[in-house]
Amino acid sequence: MSRIRLVDVAEHAGVSRATASLVVRDSPLVADATRERVRESMQALGYVYDRSAAALRNSRTGVVGLIAPALSHPYLTQFVTGAQDVLEAEGMLVLAGVTHDDPGQQLRLLTALAERKIDGVVVVPANGSAPEDLGDSPIPLVQLVRRVSGTATDYVAADNASGSYQAATHLLEHGAGHIDFVGGLPHFSSYEPRLAGVIRALAEAGHRPPVVHPCEPARQAAVDAAAAAIADGADALVCYSDEVAFGVLEAAQLAGKRVPDDLLVAAFDDVAEARYSTPSLTSVASSGELAGREAARLLLRRLAEPYAEPERILVPSTLIPRASCGCAAITSQSRN
């Protein structure tokens, strides 16, 4: 009789080989009902999992990398926390590295980690990264938040297009007649989907496309870009990020415009400061912690099934209305 393989167990249980592999490794990523079905198939077929042979075959170190532009930004902290929670629950040792948004530093970190034969990496790519800035190591790599054009790896990000569509639609409901898009730069991976959502909302409402005012996502740069939008006659702005929106609020004050009476504003990220700014900032929220957890799960699945097609996961985005769009301030309790 031929030896029973894990793929035979998977076929018998009606699951993928990757799921069966997660079950034999006691992973918490598998639903209880599925876990029980796989174990029943193992018993029915007489499958015996040879852990020592698997360890030799896999040559795993139990170490993974987490690379991000910074750890000080609240949203990036959420990503790292979510990913680390899942990986450490799997018994993985997590090594974190910071690139300061420098593609060269990113490559050096990835190379150093690959030389130490870690099992895989979750990376928030530095802005402006090219495919070669992710190195050529065969170790599994999952991109989080940002995606480097021209690469084919697993990828997790917020549903940016849906978020900006919600923001623009909401501003239209508040009577906006001339919506512009402010902030971000075209080579940012989230720039195009955020702009696309605004374009779709305006097209569906029969409005002209937005005038775009690109700039670095920093307050002072946003002040200048917003000044141009206000001079252009915009009565509503969708901002690339909350950081850009804070610059917009300053530009409005300098121009003698009252938010929301004269200018409606909505943005992205929903950082803590958004609810405490004056006026409080309407912003699109997406769970950074959930995105980090999904990225970690993708990495674990990639380790279990190295040759599967790359996956893309979009984490839902939700508009949080506050005073800057004309809504009353929303308390944190009602937000939850």
N, C-alpha and C positions, 0 to 999 in steps of 0.2 A: 504494500500500500504506500502511495506517495505521501510525503510529509505535508501536513496541513500548514498552509501559509496564512499570513495575516490578510492577504487579499481574498482568500477563500472565506474567511470569517466575515469580512466586509460584505462580500456578495451575498452570503447566507443571511446576514442581518439587514441587508438593504440599505447600507450606508457606504460612504466613501472610505477608501483605505486610510485617508488622513484622519477621519473620525474614529475609525477603529484603533489607529495608533494612539490617539489622544486617550482613548478609554484604557488601553493597557498601561499607559503611563499615569493613570489616575488623575487626569487633568480635570479641573473644575469647569472647563469651557463646554463640556458636553451635558446636555439635559439628562435628568435622571432616567426618564423613560428610554431614551436612546442608549444610555450606558447599560441599563438592565438588558435590553435586547441584544446588544453586542456580547455581553457576558454569557447570556443563554446560548448564543451561537458558538461561542468558544467552548462551552461545556458540551454542546451537542456534537461538535466536530472533533473534540478531543485536542483542541489547540493548546499548546504550552508555550508561554512567552519566555524566551531565553534572554534575561536581562543582561547577562554578562556579554553574550554574543552581540546584542543590540548596541551595547556601549562601545564595543570594539568596532562595530560596523559604522556607527555614527561618528566616532571620534569627537564627541562633543566635549566642550570645556565647561559648560554651564555658566558661561560669561557672555553677556550681551552689552552693546554700547548704546548710549543715548546722547545724541549730539544736537545742540540747539544754538541759535545765535546768541542767546542770553538766558539767564535764569532769573533776572530781576523783574522782567515784564510779567504782570499777573497772569495774562493769558498763557504765556509760555510755561509758567510754573504749573498751571493746570494740566497742560499736555504731559509734562514730565511726571507729575504726580500720578496721573491716570495710568500711564504706561508702566511706571515702576511698580505700582500696586499689583498689576496683573503678572508681570514678569517675576517679581519676588515671590508671589504665591505659587509659582511654578518651580521655585527653588533656584531661580537664576540670580547670579550676582550681576548687578547693573553698574557699569562704569559710565559716568557722565562727562561730557566735554563741551566747552563753549567756544564758538567760532568768532564771536563779535561781528557777525555778518561778513566775514572775510573768506571768500572761496578758497584762497590759498591755505589758510589755517584749517579749513574744513578738510581739504585733501590730506594735509599732514596728519590730522587726527584719524581719519579713516584708514590711512596707510599704516599708522602705528598700531591701531586696533587689529587690522588684518594680519599684521606680522606676528601678533600675539595669538593668532588663530582663535579669536572669539567666534561665537556661534552665529551672530547676526547683529544688525544695527538698525535702530529707528533714528531717522535724521530729519530735522527741520532744516531744509537746505538754506544756505546763505543766499540772500538776494543777489541776483546777477550770476548765479552758478550756471556753468555749462556742463554737459554730460561728463567731460573729463575731470571735473572738479569733484565727482563722486567716486573717482578711482576706477580701477578695472579688476578689483578683487572679486572672486566668485562667491564670497560670503553673502548670505541673504540680506537685502536692504529694503526697508519700508520707508517711503517718504511721507512725512506728516505736515499738514497745513499747506506747504508749498510743493509744487511739482516742477522739476527741471525738464524743460521742453526737450524732446528727443530721447527720453529715457523710457524704459518699459519695466517698471517695478511696481510692487504693491503700493497703494497710495490712499491716504485718508485725509479728508478736508471737510470744512463746513460747506453746506449747500449755499454757496455765495450768491448764485443767480436767484434762487428762491428768496433769500433774505433781502436783496436789493429790490426785487420785484415787490415784495411786501412794503418796503419803505416808500418807494415811489407811489404805489397805489394809495397808501395811507395819506401821503401829502396831497395827492389829487383829491381825495375825499374831504380834505380840509380846505379845499378851494385853490390850491396852487395852480397857477397858469403858466409859469415859466420855470421849469426845473432844470438846473445844471448839475453836473457831476464834478466834484472837487476832490483832488488828492490822489495819491498813488502814482505809480509810473507804469507805462505799458509793458515793461518786461517782468513785472511782478505777476506770478501765476494766478493770484486772486483778482487782479485788476480787470481782466477781460470778462470773467463771469459776473463780477459786481456791476460793471458797466452794462453788460448785456441784459441783466434783469431790469435796470432802469429803462433801457431802450424799449424792451418788450412792453412794460407797463404803459409807457407814453404812447407807443404805437397803438395798443389796444384801446386807449382812450381818445385816439384821434389827434394827439398832440405831436408837435415836431420833435425830432430827436434832441437829446440834451447837448448843450455845449459842454465840452470837457475841459477841465483846467487841471492838468497833471502837476504834481509836485511831490517832493519827498514827504513821507508821512511824519512831518515834524511841525510843531506849532508855528514857528516863524514863517516857514515856507508856506504854510496854509493861510496865514494872514494875507500874504501877497496874492496867492491864488484866489482867495475868497474876495478880495478887493476887486479883482478883475471881473469875477462873476457878478458881484453886486453892481458894478459899473455897467455891466452888460444888460442889466435890467431883471436879473433873476429874482423871483420872489420865494423860491424854495431851493434848497440844496440837499442832495444826497452826498454824504461824505464817505470817502474810502475807509476811514477809521475814526474812532473816537478822538484820537490824538489830533487828527486833521480838524475834526469838529470843534475842538477847544480853540484852535486858531481861528476858525470861522466865527465863533462867538465873539472873539476879540476884534476881528475885522468889522463885524456888524456894529459893535459899539463905537469903533473909530469912525465909521461912516454915518453914525447917527441913526442906525436902523435898530428897531426893537424886535427882539425874538421872543415870542412868535408873531407879534402884531404885524410887523413889516416883512419878516423873513422867517420861513419855516425851515427847520433843520432836522435831519435824521442821519444816523451814522452806523458804524459797525463796531463790534467787539463787546459792548456792554461792560466796560471796565468799571470798577467800584466808583471811581470819580464821576462817572456819568450821572449817577443818581443824586450826587451832591453838588453838581455844578449849578451856576445861576444863568439861565434857567436850567432845570434838570434836563438831561439830554435823552431824547428818543434814540434808541439804539437797537441794532439787531444782535441778538444773543445766540450763541451756539456753545454747547458744553465742551470746553477744552479738555476737561477730564475724561469725558466720554470718547472724544477723538483720540486721546492718548491710549485709552484702554483698547479701542478698536485697532489701533496701530500695533499694539503689543500682541493682540490676538492674531492679527494677520502674520506677524513675524513667527509666532508659534505654529501656525498652520503651514507657513512656508518651510519651516524646519521639518515638519512631518511629511510634507509632500513637495519636494524641491522643484519638480518639473511641471507643476500646475500652472495654468494661465494666470497672469497677474490680475489681481482684484483691485477694484476701486470702491471705496465706501465714502458716501457723503453723509455727514452728520446733520440732522435737521436744524434749520435756523428759524428763530421766532422773533418778531418785532416786539420790543418792549416800549409802548407809548409813554411819553412823559410830557413835560411842559413845552419843550422846544418845537413840537409839532402842533401845539395848540390844545393838547390834551391836559387834563389835570395831572399833577404828579402822582405816580403810582408808588405805593409803599412797597417795601421789600416783602412784607407779609403777603400782600395781594399778588405780587409777582410770582411767588411760589405757589 
